[in-house]
Amino acid sequence: MDVWRTPNGKPLTLAQVFDEIKAHVRDEGKVYVGTDSFVDKDRCAFATAICLHGARGQRGGKYFFVKFSIKDKIFRPWFKEFCAKFKTLSKSG
């Protein structure tokens, strides 16, 4: 499993991240999740962030992130298939 990290690079397990999220939600905080990717040479790199903001008594926010990559020879065929299916679905609806 990929390692989640805090802004200063401290590693966390997914269970630890979930514990932080549960505590944050109990304090009426909001949770935001975002993912981005880019193709670079022979791989596609992904990053996902979970941001916690607006809990009772919280100043600023808190976030966790994970990065991983997929080799181009695996990613390219999958992406072409995804685009073809998306194009078909967008025409039908």
FIKOL-683049 format. One record per atom (N, C-alpha, C, CB): residue number from 1; x, y, z; atom name. Coordinates in pm, whole numbers. Glycine has a CB too. Layout:
// residues N
   seq     east    north       up   atom
   NUM        X        Y        Z     CA
...
This chain:
// residues 93
   seq     east    north       up   atom
     1       84     -119        0      N
     1        0        0        0     CA
     1       88      125        0      C
     1      -95        0      123     CB
     2       45      224      -74      N
     2      120      349      -79     CA
     2      109      421       55      C
     2       69      439     -193     CB
     3      212      494       89      N
     3      220      563      217     CA
     3      161      703      205      C
     3      366      570      266     CB
     4       70      736      295      N
     4       17      872      305     CA
     4      118      954      384      C
     4     -125      874      372     CB
     5      121     1084      358      N
     5      217     1171      426     CA
     5      150     1301      471      C
     5      335     1203      333     CB
     6      209     1359      575      N
     6      168     1492      619     CA
     6      251     1593      539      C
     6      189     1510      776     CB
     7      220     1724      550      N
     7      298     1824      476     CA
     7      449     1819      505      C
     7      246     1960      508     CB
     8      487     1781      625      N
     8      630     1776      657     CA
     8      693     1641      623      C
     8      651     1806      805     CB
     9      616     1554      557      N
     9      670     1427      510     CA
     9      654     1309      605      C
     9      811     1443      482     CB
    10      592     1331      720      N
    10      572     1222      816     CA
    10      481     1116      754      C
    10      512     1275      949     CB
    11      524      989      752      N
    11      439      884      695     CA
    11      324      845      786      C
    11      523      762      664     CB
    12      209      814      725      N
    12       90      769      797     CA
    12       29      651      724      C
    12      -13      885      811     CB
    13      -33      562      799      N
    13     -111      456      736     CA
    13     -247      513      699      C
    13     -125      332      832     CB
    14     -317      443      611      N
    14     -451      486      575     CA
    14     -543      485      698      C
    14     -509      396      464     CB
    15     -523      391      787      N
    15     -603      385      911     CA
    15     -581      510      996      C
    15     -568      258      992     CB
    16     -458      558     1003      N
    16     -430      680     1079     CA
    16     -497      801     1014      C
    16     -278      704     1090     CB
    17     -495      807      881      N
    17     -563      916      811     CA
    17     -712      910      839      C
    17     -537      908      658     CB
    18     -772      791      835      N
    18     -915      778      864     CA
    18     -947      822     1007      C
    18     -960      632      844     CB
    19     -862      789     1101      N
    19     -883      834     1240     CA
    19     -885      987     1248      C
    19     -774      777     1333     CB
    20     -793     1051     1177      N
    20     -789     1198     1174     CA
    20     -918     1254     1112      C
    20     -666     1248     1096     CB
    21     -963     1191     1004      N
    21    -1085     1237      937     CA
    21    -1205     1223     1029      C
    21    -1109     1158      807     CB
    22    -1218     1107     1095      N
    22    -1332     1084     1186     CA
    22    -1337     1189     1297      C
    22    -1325      943     1247     CB
    23    -1222     1217     1357      N
    23    -1215     1317     1465     CA
    23    -1252     1455     1410      C
    23    -1074     1321     1528     CB
    24    -1206     1486     1291      N
    24    -1234     1616     1228     CA
    24    -1384     1632     1200      C
    24    -1154     1630     1097     CB
    25    -1446     1528     1148      N
    25    -1589     1533     1117     CA
    25    -1672     1543     1246      C
    25    -1632     1407     1037     CB
    26    -1628     1476     1353      N
    26    -1697     1488     1482     CA
    26    -1697     1633     1531      C
    26    -1632     1397     1587     CB
    27    -1593     1708     1493      N
    27    -1585     1849     1530     CA
    27    -1645     1940     1423      C
    27    -1440     1888     1555     CB
    28    -1732     1881     1341      N
    28    -1809     1953     1238     CA
    28    -1721     2014     1129      C
    28    -1890     2062     1303     CB
    29    -1607     1952     1103      N
    29    -1519     1999      996     CA
    29    -1559     1944      861      C
    29    -1376     1962     1027     CB
    30    -1509     2007      756      N
    30    -1535     1963      619     CA
    30    -1414     1889      566      C
    30    -1571     2083      528     CB
    31    -1441     1794      477      N
    31    -1337     1711      417     CA
    31    -1341     1732      266      C
    31    -1355     1560      453     CB
    32    -1227     1761      207      N
    32    -1215     1779       62     CA
    32    -1113     1678       10      C
    32    -1173     1925       26     CB
    33    -1145     1617     -105      N
    33    -1054     1521     -165     CA
    33    -1029     1563     -309      C
    33    -1113     1376     -159     CB
    34     -903     1560     -350      N
    34     -869     1595     -486     CA
    34     -759     1505     -540      C
    34     -825     1741     -495     CB
    35     -763     1482     -670      N
    35     -662     1399     -736     CA
    35     -618     1467     -864      C
    35     -716     1256     -765     CB
    36     -491     1455     -897      N
    36     -441     1509    -1023     CA
    36     -339     1410    -1078      C
    36     -379     1651    -1004     CB
    37     -309     1425    -1206      N
    37     -212     1335    -1269     CA
    37     -139     1408    -1380      C
    37     -283     1208    -1324     CB
    38      -26     1351    -1420      N
    38       45     1402    -1538     CA
    38      128     1289    -1598      C
    38      134     1524    -1502     CB
    39      145     1295    -1729      N
    39      225     1196    -1800     CA
    39      365     1253    -1814      C
    39      164     1160    -1939     CB
    40      465     1173    -1777      N
    40      604     1216    -1782     CA
    40      690     1101    -1833      C
    40      653     1264    -1642     CB
    41      744     1117    -1951      N
    41      832     1016    -2013     CA
    41      763      881    -2019      C
    41      964     1005    -1935     CB
    42      803      787    -1934      N
    42      751      651    -1942     CA
    42      655      614    -1829      C
    42      864      554    -1943     CB
    43      590      715    -1771      N
    43      498      686    -1660     CA
    43      389      792    -1652      C
    43      574      678    -1526     CB
    44      284      758    -1580      N
    44      180      855    -1545     CA
    44      182      865    -1393      C
    44       37      812    -1600     CB
    45      206      984    -1343      N
    45      215     1006    -1198     CA
    45       83     1062    -1147      C
    45      332     1103    -1164     CB
    46       42     1014    -1031      N
    46      -82     1057     -967     CA
    46      -52     1110     -827      C
    46     -185      941     -960     CB
    47     -132     1204     -784      N
    47     -126     1253     -646     CA
    47     -269     1272     -597      C
    47      -43     1387     -635     CB
    48     -295     1230     -476      N
    48     -426     1249     -414     CA
    48     -406     1319     -280      C
    48     -501     1112     -395     CB
    49     -489     1418     -253      N
    49     -482     1491     -126     CA
    49     -617     1486      -57      C
    49     -438     1638     -149     CB
    50     -613     1475       74      N
    50     -732     1486      159     CA
    50     -708     1607      247      C
    50     -758     1353      245     CB
    51     -798     1705      237      N
    51     -782     1830      312     CA
    51     -893     1842      415      C
    51     -784     1952      216     CB
    52     -857     1882      536      N
    52     -951     1899      646     CA
    52     -955     2047      682      C
    52     -912     1811      770     CB
    53    -1077     2101      688      N
    53    -1089     2244      711     CA
    53    -1219     2275      785      C
    53    -1082     2322      579     CB
    54    -1217     2376      867      N
    54    -1338     2432      926     CA
    54    -1397     2363     1046      C
    54    -1439     2436      825     CB
    55    -1319     2284     1117      N
    55    -1371     2221     1239     CA
    55    -1379     2325     1350      C
    55    -1282     2102     1282     CB
    56    -1463     2295     1450      N
    56    -1474     2384     1566     CA
    56    -1337     2408     1627      C
    56    -1569     2324     1672     CB
    57    -1301     2533     1644      N
    57    -1176     2570     1708     CA
    57    -1052     2554     1621      C
    57    -1159     2491     1830     CB
    58    -1069     2512     1498      N
    58     -953     2491     1411     CA
    58     -908     2622     1349      C
    58     -987     2390     1300     CB
    59     -778     2643     1348      N
    59     -719     2758     1277     CA
    59     -641     2702     1160      C
    59     -627     2845     1372     CB
    60     -671     2749     1041      N
    60     -605     2694      923     CA
    60     -663     2559      886      C
    60     -455     2683      945     CB
    61     -585     2480      818      N
    61     -632     2349      775     CA
    61     -524     2244      795      C
    61     -675     2353      629     CB
    62     -560     2124      755      N
    62     -468     2011      767     CA
    62     -486     1928      641      C
    62     -494     1926      898     CB
    63     -377     1870      591      N
    63     -394     1783      475     CA
    63     -296     1667      477      C
    63     -375     1863      348     CB
    64     -332     1565      399      N
    64     -252     1445      382     CA
    64     -246     1417      233      C
    64     -310     1323      462     CB
    65     -138     1356      187      N
    65     -129     1325       45     CA
    65      -58     1193       21      C
    65      -57     1437      -29     CB
    66      -83     1138      -96      N
    66      -16     1016     -141     CA
    66       19     1034     -288      C
    66     -105      888     -118     CB
    67      134      982     -328      N
    67      176      988     -469     CA
    67      207      846     -515      C
    67      300     1082     -488     CB
    68      176      819     -641      N
    68      214      691     -701     CA
    68      219      708     -852      C
    68      115      578     -661     CB
    69      279      613     -920      N
    69      286      622    -1065     CA
    69      260      485    -1128      C
    69      423      676    -1110     CB
    70      220      491    -1255      N
    70      193      370    -1333     CA
    70      279      378    -1458      C
    70       40      357    -1370     CB
    71      342      268    -1495      N
    71      425      267    -1615     CA
    71      342      296    -1739      C
    71      497      131    -1629     CB
    72      401      368    -1831      N
    72      334      413    -1952     CA
    72      273      297    -2031      C
    72      432      488    -2040     CB
    73      342      185    -2040      N
    73      291       73    -2120     CA
    73      161       16    -2062      C
    73      396      -38    -2129     CB
    74      137       38    -1934      N
    74       10       -3    -1872     CA
    74      -93      109    -1885      C
    74       31      -39    -1723     CB
    75      -48      232    -1864      N
    75     -139      346    -1860     CA
    75     -197      381    -1997      C
    75      -69      466    -1804     CB
    76     -115      389    -2099      N
    76     -160      434    -2232     CA
    76     -278      353    -2287      C
    76      -45      427    -2330     CB
    77     -271      218    -2291      N
    77     -386      142    -2342     CA
    77     -512      165    -2259      C
    77     -353       -7    -2346     CB
    78     -498      172    -2128      N
    78     -613      196    -2041     CA
    78     -674      332    -2070      C
    78     -572      186    -1893     CB
    79     -589      433    -2086      N
    79     -638      569    -2110     CA
    79     -709      579    -2245      C
    79     -522      669    -2106     CB
    80     -656      515    -2349      N
    80     -722      515    -2480     CA
    80     -860      451    -2471      C
    80     -636      442    -2584     CB
    81     -870      340    -2399      N
    81     -999      273    -2382     CA
    81    -1096      362    -2303      C
    81     -980      137    -2309     CB
    82    -1047      425    -2199      N
    82    -1131      516    -2119     CA
    82    -1185      629    -2206      C
    82    -1050      575    -2000     CB
    83    -1098      692    -2286      N
    83    -1141      803    -2372     CA
    83    -1246      759    -2473      C
    83    -1022      863    -2445     CB
    84    -1227      642    -2531      N
    84    -1323      590    -2629     CA
    84    -1459      566    -2562      C
    84    -1271      459    -2693     CB
    85    -1459      508    -2445      N
    85    -1585      483    -2373     CA
    85    -1652      614    -2332      C
    85    -1560      395    -2248     CB
    86    -1572      708    -2285      N
    86    -1626      839    -2244     CA
    86    -1690      909    -2362      C
    86    -1516      927    -2182     CB
    87    -1623      904    -2476      N
    87    -1675      969    -2597     CA
    87    -1809      905    -2636      C
    87    -1574      957    -2715     CB
    88    -1818      774    -2629      N
    88    -1943      703    -2661     CA
    88    -2053      742    -2563      C
    88    -1921      549    -2658     CB
    89    -2020      743    -2435      N
    89    -2121      779    -2333     CA
    89    -2167      924    -2347      C
    89    -2064      756    -2193     CB
    90    -2076     1013    -2379      N
    90    -2115     1155    -2390     CA
    90    -2207     1179    -2510      C
    90    -1991     1245    -2402     CB
    91    -2197     1097    -2612      N
    91    -2284     1110    -2729     CA
    91    -2423     1053    -2699      C
    91    -2223     1040    -2851     CB
    92    -2432      956    -2611      N
    92    -2559      888    -2586     CA
    92    -2647      961    -2486      C
    92    -2534      748    -2536     CB
    93    -2594     1055    -2414      N
    93    -2674     1109    -2309     CA
    93    -2683     1253    -2304      C
    93    -2627     1065    -2187     CB
